[in-house]
Every structure is written in C-alpha cells, then in structure tokens.
C-alpha cells in the first residue's frame, strides 16, 4: 500500500526535506558499497587490459623463440631474371652459384583440326576420348554425334584429373578457328599427358612434352633434376624460383640486421607499453581542494598479482642466462637495459654490432642453444602460464568478479532496506501530521465552544 505524504501542512515542518536527509544519512553505507563496486569494476577492466598487453608482449617475444626466428636471413640473386631467391628458417650465411640449364614444363595437348564455333559437334558417331596423366588411371569420356567442342572441354575439367581443358579461338571473329587445348596442371615428366583414344574429328595430340628442371649447383658434381621450377631443397633454407635458363647466378644469403632489429624493437615496445600502462593505473593522489581531503588510488596500485608478474618479467629480461657459454649472456650486451622507471632502453647499434661479431651467439641468447633456454624461452614459458585459463591473471580477475557480484548483492539488500526505511519515515510523519491536524481541529472546536458559552 502506498504511503500518503502531506508534506507538513499541519505542523509547518518541511517533512519531505527531513525524510530525504534522514534517508541520505542512513544510505551512506550503500554509497560506500557503490563506490567500492565502481573501484572493483575499474580494477576488473584494468586487469583485462593488462592481460591484453601481456599477450601482446608474448606475441612479440614468440618471434624470437627459435634461432631461425631470431636470425632472419635475406637471400639475393645476382640475376633475378634467371632465378629469384628467398631465405627462410635454417638458411645459412654464404654464397652459392647456380646455373639453370632447363626449365620444368607442363605437358600440353592440342587439336590439329578446328571448328567454326565452340558449340560445333566434334564426332560423327559414338566413341570415346581418353587420356592419362603420368602413370595414373586412364580417364575416359563417352562422346557421340551430339557432343560439342565445349561439351568435351567441360567433361575433361569435371574429371579433376590433373589437367585443364580450354577452348581457344586461333582465328578471328570473321574466320573463327576454335581448338581444344589440354594442359597438365603440374610441370615435370611425372605429369606427362598421354592421349590414349581420340574418336573425335579434332585430331588431339601432345604438342609440348613435359620436362623437368635441370640445374647445376656449385660444389656438386653433375646436374640436379627437379619436377618444378621452385626448388627449395638444394640450398638449405633457401627457395629458388627458376625463371629462365642461364648462369652461373650467385645466390647470397646474409643476416638481415634491420629485420632482426625491428623484431627486437617490437618486443621492447610491447614491454614498455605494459609497464607504462601499469604505472598509469597505479597512481595515488590526494585531493586538497576542499575541507574533506580524499585520496584517489589507481585500480592497480595495490594489486599484488600485477606487481609479482612485472617483477618476474624484469628478472626474466635482465638476469643472465644460467649455463650459457657463448659470447653473450645478458640482454644488456645486446643494447637492452632497464631504465629507472622500469621500462627498457634499446640501443639498436649495439645489437647490430653484436650480430656482425657473432650472430650465432645472439641467436642463442634470445632463443637458447641445446638444453639451455634463452631469454625468449624463459619469458614465453612464464607468460604462457600466467595467461592461461587458471593462471595468475585469470584467478585474480575472477576474484575481482566475485567481489563485484558480492557488492552488487549487498547494494541491492541495502537499497531494499532504505526503501522500507523511507516508507516507514513517511508513514510516521504522515501520522504525525494527521495527529496534529486532529488536535488543531479539536482546539478550534473548543475555542469556538468556549466563545459561545461566554457570550450566552
């Protein structure tokens, strides 16, 4: 039942204002809980952002986890028109000469006889058109007097047998000469096309024989044969793209210091972004602009989990590698040092100098060697653990989520109490107004009665 408030009509009191102030005073506990909820929500949001920045740092570090990832190589060709070269993981520094004596070719079959259109028929009666690719099964297509040139090409393609058929007009629009062309999809002799049966009027025959690529490589006696024009198993870690015959062509593999520096810089930048974010979320400031001084605390200022993770990361990137025997055992030797604010400074010139002096040792420092883990391995193993489901960050984030839900329950219960408290106050003041109003009415009646008696 709704409570009727008469607003001090009888007593002259501002009962609405009195009730509002009493409710506000009683509601301070709810206000405190609400402030705690806002702080917890800010902390939850900050933890989620923190987790994202940790994952970004992990992704950058993972590009430095193997010697092949760290020691990025670049390959150049002295004659790109003959062959191109690209270096991948496992490529070693050095030069190799290559001579291309033959390019790999696909097998092509073509019709000796043409038709006036692609819809012209190609047989005088029933029969077959059959072919084989390499040592595969014979592929047979039934034809008859209604089969058109386009029908045959479509039927060949529908077999998905390793060849592609097309209809080509060798003539002009005025004097058309449509021919069938069938080409093996792969180069090399193992994909050679053989026309087994041709009961058409086209006279299809192989016009280009399949061939393998042939090349000679410095240091090897004799020639090397491959079925394709992309050769990636002659120079370790280097893919050769054969484009023409010729040579000798010099393929040079070198350390790509600029790319390596960029990868290291990306990891340093991601680490500094993480540290700067935590610093920005950990400020403690005091407001002295009013009589009631207050202290504002950043959402991560008192978070022990975040502090422990940052501490572990600082140790991982600054401590020496236990058991390392190479030229470099500290990132500081690579130009990576720690600033007073916890961020990293990076001297790229120092890294490039180390690469020029002993790039293998640089790779071992980041990616490890044998059973000894490198800095990137150490960081990866730690962060993979703290960011996984059930890891430190998830546990802390879930705990804050539980805290938010508990606060929301307490706020809801407190609000229900306040609503009842306000309703009771308004009912009490309403009853007071009614009582005073009744007394005033009785007083007026008595005064009126007394007045009549004295004059009667």
C-alpha positions as CSV (number, residue, x, y, z in Angstrom):
1,X,0.0,0.0,0.0
2,X,1.3,3.5,-1.0
3,X,2.1,5.9,1.8
4,X,0.5,9.3,1.6
5,X,2.7,12.3,2.5
6,X,1.1,15.5,3.5
7,X,4.3,17.5,3.5
8,X,4.0,19.4,6.8
9,X,0.6,21.1,6.1
10,X,-0.4,20.8,9.7
11,X,2.9,21.2,11.6
12,X,4.5,23.6,9.2
13,X,7.6,21.3,9.1
14,X,9.3,20.5,5.8
15,X,8.8,16.8,6.3
16,X,9.9,15.9,2.8
17,X,13.3,17.5,3.3
18,X,13.6,15.9,6.7
19,X,12.9,12.5,5.3
20,X,15.3,13.0,2.4
21,X,18.1,14.0,4.7
22,X,17.5,11.1,7.1
23,X,17.4,8.6,4.2
24,X,20.6,10.1,2.7
25,X,22.3,9.8,6.1
26,X,21.1,6.2,6.5
27,X,22.2,5.4,2.9
28,X,25.9,6.2,3.5
29,X,26.6,2.5,3.8
30,X,25.0,1.9,0.4
31,X,27.0,4.8,-1.1
32,X,30.2,3.3,0.3
33,X,29.3,-0.1,-1.2
34,X,28.6,1.6,-4.6
35,X,31.9,3.3,-4.5
36,X,33.6,0.0,-3.7
37,X,31.8,-1.6,-6.7
38,X,32.9,1.1,-9.1
39,X,36.5,0.7,-7.8
40,X,36.3,-3.1,-8.3
41,X,34.8,-2.7,-11.8
42,X,37.7,-0.3,-12.7
43,X,40.1,-2.9,-11.4
44,X,38.5,-5.6,-13.4
45,X,38.7,-3.5,-16.5
46,X,42.3,-2.7,-15.8
47,X,43.2,-6.3,-15.3
48,X,41.6,-7.3,-18.6
49,X,43.6,-4.6,-20.4
50,X,46.7,-5.7,-18.5
51,X,46.1,-9.2,-19.8
52,X,45.8,-8.0,-23.4
53,X,49.1,-6.1,-23.1
54,X,50.8,-9.1,-21.6
55,X,49.5,-11.2,-24.6
56,X,50.8,-8.6,-27.0
57,X,54.3,-8.8,-25.4
58,X,54.1,-12.6,-25.5
59,X,53.3,-12.5,-29.2
60,X,56.3,-10.2,-29.9
61,X,58.6,-12.4,-27.8
62,X,57.4,-15.5,-29.7
63,X,59.0,-14.1,-32.8
64,X,62.4,-14.6,-31.1
65,X,62.0,-18.1,-29.7
66,X,64.0,-20.1,-32.2
67,X,67.4,-19.3,-33.8
68,X,65.7,-19.3,-37.2
69,X,63.2,-16.7,-35.9
70,X,65.9,-14.5,-34.4
71,X,68.5,-14.8,-37.1
72,X,66.4,-13.6,-40.0
73,X,68.2,-14.1,-43.3
74,X,67.8,-12.4,-46.6
75,X,68.7,-14.0,-50.0
76,X,69.6,-12.1,-53.1
77,X,70.2,-13.3,-56.7
78,X,72.8,-11.8,-59.0
79,X,70.5,-12.3,-61.9
80,X,66.8,-12.2,-60.9
81,X,65.7,-12.7,-64.5
82,X,67.2,-16.2,-64.4
83,X,66.2,-17.1,-60.8
84,X,64.9,-15.5,-57.7
85,X,65.8,-16.5,-54.2
86,X,64.2,-16.1,-50.8
87,X,65.6,-17.2,-47.4
88,X,63.6,-18.9,-44.7
89,X,64.3,-20.6,-41.4
90,X,67.5,-22.6,-41.4
91,X,69.2,-20.6,-44.1
92,X,73.0,-20.2,-43.5
93,X,75.1,-17.2,-44.4
94,X,77.1,-17.6,-47.6
95,X,77.1,-17.6,-51.4
96,X,76.3,-20.4,-53.9
97,X,76.4,-20.4,-57.7
98,X,73.6,-21.9,-59.6
99,X,73.3,-22.5,-63.4
100,X,69.8,-23.2,-64.9
101,X,70.1,-25.5,-67.9
102,X,66.5,-26.3,-68.4
103,X,63.1,-25.2,-67.1
104,X,60.4,-27.5,-66.0
105,X,57.4,-27.6,-68.4
106,X,53.9,-28.8,-68.4
107,X,52.6,-31.3,-70.9
108,X,50.2,-29.8,-73.5
109,X,47.9,-31.4,-75.9
110,X,46.2,-29.5,-78.7
111,X,43.7,-30.2,-81.5
112,X,45.0,-30.3,-85.1
113,X,41.6,-29.6,-86.5
114,X,39.4,-26.6,-85.6
115,X,35.6,-25.9,-85.6
116,X,33.6,-22.8,-86.6
117,X,32.3,-22.4,-83.0
118,X,32.6,-23.8,-79.5
119,X,29.2,-25.3,-79.9
120,X,30.0,-27.2,-83.1
121,X,29.9,-31.0,-82.9
122,X,33.2,-33.0,-82.8
123,X,32.2,-36.6,-83.6
124,X,30.3,-38.4,-86.4
125,X,29.1,-41.2,-84.0
126,X,29.5,-42.9,-80.7
127,X,33.0,-43.3,-79.3
128,X,35.4,-42.2,-76.6
129,X,38.0,-39.6,-75.8
130,X,40.6,-41.0,-73.3
131,X,43.8,-39.7,-71.8
132,X,46.2,-40.4,-68.9
133,X,48.3,-38.1,-66.7
134,X,51.7,-39.6,-65.8
135,X,51.2,-43.2,-64.6
136,X,47.7,-42.6,-63.4
137,X,44.5,-44.3,-64.5
138,X,43.1,-43.8,-68.0
139,X,40.4,-41.1,-67.9
140,X,37.6,-41.9,-70.4
141,X,34.8,-39.6,-71.7
142,X,32.0,-41.0,-73.8
143,X,31.1,-39.0,-76.9
144,X,28.5,-39.1,-79.7
145,X,27.3,-37.1,-82.7
146,X,25.8,-34.5,-80.4
147,X,28.9,-33.8,-78.4
148,X,30.2,-30.3,-78.9
149,X,33.7,-28.9,-78.5
150,X,32.7,-27.1,-75.3
151,X,31.0,-30.2,-74.0
152,X,34.3,-32.1,-74.3
153,X,36.3,-29.4,-72.6
154,X,33.8,-29.2,-69.7
155,X,33.8,-33.0,-69.3
156,X,37.6,-33.1,-69.2
157,X,37.6,-30.5,-66.4
158,X,34.9,-32.2,-64.4
159,X,37.1,-35.2,-64.1
160,X,39.6,-33.2,-61.9
161,X,42.3,-35.5,-63.3
162,X,45.2,-33.1,-63.1
163,X,44.7,-31.3,-66.4
164,X,42.8,-28.2,-67.5
165,X,40.9,-28.1,-70.9
166,X,40.0,-24.9,-72.6
167,X,38.6,-23.8,-76.0
168,X,40.7,-21.3,-77.8
169,X,39.9,-19.3,-81.0
170,X,43.0,-19.3,-83.1
171,X,41.3,-17.4,-85.9
172,X,39.3,-14.2,-85.9
173,X,35.7,-13.2,-85.4
174,X,35.2,-13.2,-89.1
175,X,37.0,-16.5,-89.7
176,X,36.9,-18.4,-86.4
177,X,39.1,-21.5,-85.7
178,X,38.2,-23.0,-82.4
179,X,40.7,-25.6,-81.0
180,X,40.8,-27.8,-77.9
181,X,43.8,-27.3,-75.6
182,X,44.6,-29.7,-72.7
183,X,47.4,-28.8,-70.3
184,X,48.7,-30.8,-67.3
185,X,48.4,-28.7,-64.1
186,X,51.8,-29.7,-62.8
187,X,55.2,-29.5,-64.5
188,X,57.6,-32.4,-64.8
189,X,57.7,-35.7,-66.5
190,X,55.6,-37.5,-63.8
191,X,52.7,-35.3,-65.0
192,X,53.1,-36.1,-68.7
193,X,49.9,-36.1,-70.7
194,X,49.2,-39.1,-73.0
195,X,46.2,-39.2,-75.4
196,X,45.0,-42.8,-75.3
197,X,41.9,-42.7,-77.5
198,X,40.5,-39.9,-79.7
199,X,37.3,-40.8,-81.6
200,X,36.7,-37.1,-82.3
201,X,37.3,-35.2,-85.5
202,X,39.7,-32.9,-83.7
203,X,43.0,-34.9,-84.0
204,X,44.2,-34.1,-80.5
205,X,47.9,-34.9,-79.9
206,X,50.6,-33.9,-77.4
207,X,52.3,-30.8,-78.8
208,X,54.5,-30.0,-75.8
209,X,56.2,-32.7,-73.9
210,X,56.6,-32.5,-70.2
211,X,60.1,-31.7,-69.0
212,X,61.9,-31.5,-65.7
213,X,64.0,-28.5,-64.5
214,X,67.8,-29.1,-64.6
215,X,70.4,-27.1,-62.8
216,X,73.9,-27.3,-61.5
217,X,75.0,-26.0,-58.1
218,X,78.4,-25.0,-57.1
219,X,80.1,-27.7,-55.1
220,X,78.1,-30.6,-56.6
221,X,79.3,-32.7,-59.5
222,X,76.7,-33.3,-62.2
223,X,73.3,-31.8,-62.6
224,X,70.3,-31.8,-60.4
225,X,66.8,-32.5,-61.7
226,X,63.5,-31.3,-60.2
227,X,60.0,-31.5,-61.5
228,X,59.1,-27.9,-60.7
229,X,60.6,-24.5,-61.2
230,X,60.5,-23.8,-57.4
231,X,63.5,-25.6,-55.8
232,X,63.8,-25.4,-52.0
233,X,65.9,-28.4,-51.2
234,X,69.2,-27.5,-52.8
235,X,70.5,-24.6,-50.7
236,X,69.3,-25.2,-47.1
237,X,66.6,-22.7,-46.1
238,X,66.5,-21.0,-49.5
239,X,63.8,-21.3,-52.1
240,X,64.9,-20.8,-55.7
241,X,62.4,-19.6,-58.3
242,X,63.6,-20.6,-61.8
243,X,62.6,-18.2,-64.5
244,X,64.9,-18.7,-67.4
245,X,67.9,-20.7,-68.5
246,X,71.3,-19.2,-67.8
247,X,74.1,-18.7,-65.3
248,X,76.1,-19.1,-63.3
249,X,74.0,-17.0,-60.9
250,X,75.3,-16.2,-57.4
251,X,72.8,-16.6,-54.6
252,X,74.0,-14.8,-51.5
253,X,72.4,-15.3,-48.0
254,X,73.1,-12.7,-45.4
255,X,71.9,-11.8,-41.9
256,X,69.0,-9.2,-42.1
257,X,70.1,-7.0,-39.3
258,X,67.4,-4.4,-39.9
259,X,64.6,-7.1,-39.7
260,X,66.1,-8.6,-36.6
261,X,66.4,-5.1,-35.0
262,X,62.8,-4.4,-35.9
263,X,61.6,-7.7,-34.2
264,X,63.6,-6.9,-31.0
265,X,62.3,-3.3,-31.0
266,X,58.7,-4.6,-31.3
267,X,59.3,-6.8,-28.2
268,X,60.8,-3.8,-26.3
269,X,58.0,-1.6,-27.3
270,X,55.4,-4.1,-26.1
271,X,57.2,-4.5,-22.8
272,X,57.3,-0.7,-22.3
273,X,53.7,-0.4,-23.2
274,X,52.8,-2.9,-20.5
275,X,55.0,-1.2,-17.9
276,X,53.7,2.3,-18.7
277,X,50.1,1.0,-18.5
278,X,50.6,-0.4,-15.0
279,X,52.3,2.8,-13.9
280,X,49.4,4.9,-15.2
281,X,46.9,2.6,-13.4
282,X,48.9,2.7,-10.1
283,X,48.8,6.4,-9.2
284,X,47.9,7.6,-5.7
285,X,46.8,11.3,-5.5
286,X,45.4,13.4,-2.6
287,X,42.6,15.9,-3.2
288,X,43.2,19.0,-1.0
289,X,40.8,21.3,-2.8
290,X,38.2,21.0,-0.1
291,X,38.0,20.6,3.7
292,X,37.3,16.9,3.3
293,X,40.6,15.6,2.0
294,X,40.4,12.4,-0.1
295,X,42.9,10.0,-1.6
296,X,42.4,8.6,-5.1
297,X,44.1,5.2,-5.7
298,X,44.6,3.8,-9.2
299,X,42.9,0.4,-9.9
300,X,46.2,-1.5,-10.0
301,X,48.1,0.5,-7.3
302,X,47.5,-2.2,-4.6
303,X,47.4,-5.3,-6.9
304,X,50.0,-7.8,-5.7
305,X,49.4,-10.1,-8.7
306,X,50.2,-7.5,-11.2
307,X,53.3,-6.4,-9.2
308,X,54.6,-10.0,-9.0
309,X,54.2,-10.5,-12.7
310,X,56.0,-7.4,-13.6
311,X,58.8,-8.3,-11.1
312,X,59.2,-11.7,-12.7
313,X,59.3,-10.2,-16.2
314,X,62.0,-7.7,-15.1
315,X,64.1,-10.6,-13.8
316,X,63.5,-12.6,-17.0
317,X,64.8,-9.9,-19.3
318,X,67.6,-8.6,-17.1
319,X,69.1,-11.7,-15.4
320,X,72.0,-13.7,-17.1
321,X,71.2,-17.0,-18.8
322,X,72.3,-19.8,-16.4
323,X,74.8,-22.2,-18.0
324,X,75.2,-20.0,-21.2
325,X,78.7,-20.4,-22.6
326,X,78.5,-18.1,-25.7
327,X,79.8,-14.7,-26.2
328,X,76.7,-13.1,-24.8
329,X,74.8,-14.0,-21.6
330,X,72.9,-10.7,-20.9
331,X,70.5,-8.7,-22.9
332,X,72.4,-5.6,-21.8
333,X,75.2,-6.9,-24.1
334,X,72.7,-6.5,-26.9
335,X,71.9,-2.9,-26.0
336,X,68.8,-3.7,-23.9
337,X,68.9,-2.1,-20.5
338,X,66.4,-1.2,-17.8
339,X,65.5,2.4,-17.1
340,X,64.8,3.8,-13.6
341,X,61.1,3.8,-14.3
342,X,61.1,0.1,-15.2
343,X,60.9,0.5,-19.0
344,X,63.6,-0.9,-21.3
345,X,66.0,1.2,-23.3
346,X,67.3,-0.3,-26.6
347,X,70.5,0.6,-28.4
348,X,70.0,-0.9,-31.9
349,X,73.5,0.0,-32.9
350,X,74.8,-2.3,-30.2
351,X,72.6,-5.2,-31.3
352,X,73.8,-4.8,-34.9
353,X,77.4,-4.7,-33.8
354,X,76.8,-8.0,-31.9
355,X,75.2,-9.5,-34.9
356,X,78.2,-8.6,-37.0
357,X,80.6,-10.0,-34.4
358,X,78.8,-13.3,-33.5
359,X,75.2,-13.7,-34.8
360,X,75.0,-17.3,-33.6
361,X,75.7,-16.2,-30.0
362,X,73.0,-13.6,-30.4
363,X,70.5,-16.2,-31.6
364,X,71.5,-18.4,-28.6
365,X,70.9,-15.6,-26.1
366,X,67.4,-15.0,-27.3
367,X,66.3,-18.5,-28.4
368,X,68.6,-20.8,-26.4
369,X,71.0,-23.5,-27.5
370,X,70.6,-27.2,-26.9
371,X,69.2,-27.8,-23.5
372,X,69.8,-24.2,-22.4
373,X,66.8,-21.9,-22.7
374,X,67.2,-18.4,-24.0
375,X,65.6,-15.2,-22.8
376,X,62.6,-15.5,-25.1
377,X,62.1,-19.1,-24.0
378,X,62.2,-18.0,-20.4
379,X,59.7,-15.2,-20.9
380,X,57.4,-17.4,-23.1
381,X,57.2,-20.2,-20.5
382,X,56.4,-17.8,-17.7
383,X,53.8,-15.8,-19.6
384,X,52.1,-18.8,-21.1
385,X,51.5,-20.0,-17.6
386,X,50.1,-16.7,-16.2
387,X,47.8,-16.0,-19.1
388,X,46.3,-19.5,-19.5
389,X,42.9,-20.4,-18.1
390,X,43.6,-21.0,-14.4
391,X,46.7,-18.8,-14.5
392,X,47.5,-15.9,-12.2
393,X,45.7,-13.3,-14.2
394,X,42.6,-15.3,-14.6
395,X,42.5,-16.2,-10.9
396,X,42.9,-12.5,-10.0
397,X,40.3,-11.3,-12.5
398,X,37.8,-14.0,-11.3
399,X,38.3,-13.0,-7.7
400,X,37.5,-9.4,-8.5
401,X,34.5,-10.5,-10.5
402,X,33.3,-12.4,-7.4
403,X,33.9,-9.3,-5.3
404,X,31.7,-7.3,-7.7
405,X,28.9,-9.8,-7.5
406,X,29.0,-9.8,-3.7
407,X,28.9,-6.0,-3.6
408,X,26.0,-5.9,-6.0
409,X,24.1,-8.3,-3.7
410,X,24.9,-6.1,-0.7
411,X,23.9,-2.9,-2.6
412,X,20.6,-4.5,-3.6
413,X,19.9,-5.6,0.0
414,X,20.8,-2.2,1.3
415,X,18.6,-0.4,-1.2
416,X,15.7,-2.6,-0.2
417,X,16.3,-1.6,3.4
418,X,16.5,2.1,2.5
419,X,13.2,1.9,0.6
420,X,11.5,0.3,3.6
421,X,13.1,2.8,5.9
422,X,11.9,5.8,3.8
423,X,8.4,4.3,3.6
424,X,8.3,3.9,7.4
425,X,9.6,7.5,7.9
426,X,7.0,9.0,5.6
427,X,4.3,6.9,7.3
428,X,5.4,8.2,10.7
429,X,5.5,11.8,9.6
430,X,2.1,11.4,7.9
431,X,0.6,10.1,11.1
432,X,2.1,13.0,13.0
433,X,0.6,15.5,10.5
434,X,-2.8,13.7,10.9
435,X,-2.5,13.8,14.7
436,X,-1.6,17.5,14.8
437,X,-4.3,18.3,12.3
438,X,-6.8,16.5,14.5
439,X,-5.6,18.3,17.7
440,X,-5.8,21.6,15.8
441,X,-9.4,20.8,14.8
442,X,-10.3,19.9,18.4
443,X,-8.7,23.1,19.7
444,X,-10.6,25.1,17.2
445,X,-13.8,23.4,18.3
446,X,-13.2,24.0,22.0
447,X,-12.3,27.6,21.4
448,X,-15.4,28.1,19.4
449,X,-17.5,26.4,22.1
450,X,-16.0,28.5,24.9
451,X,-16.6,31.6,22.9
452,X,-20.3,30.7,22.6
453,X,-20.6,30.0,26.3
454,X,-19.0,33.3,27.4
455,X,-21.5,35.2,25.3
456,X,-24.6,33.1,26.0
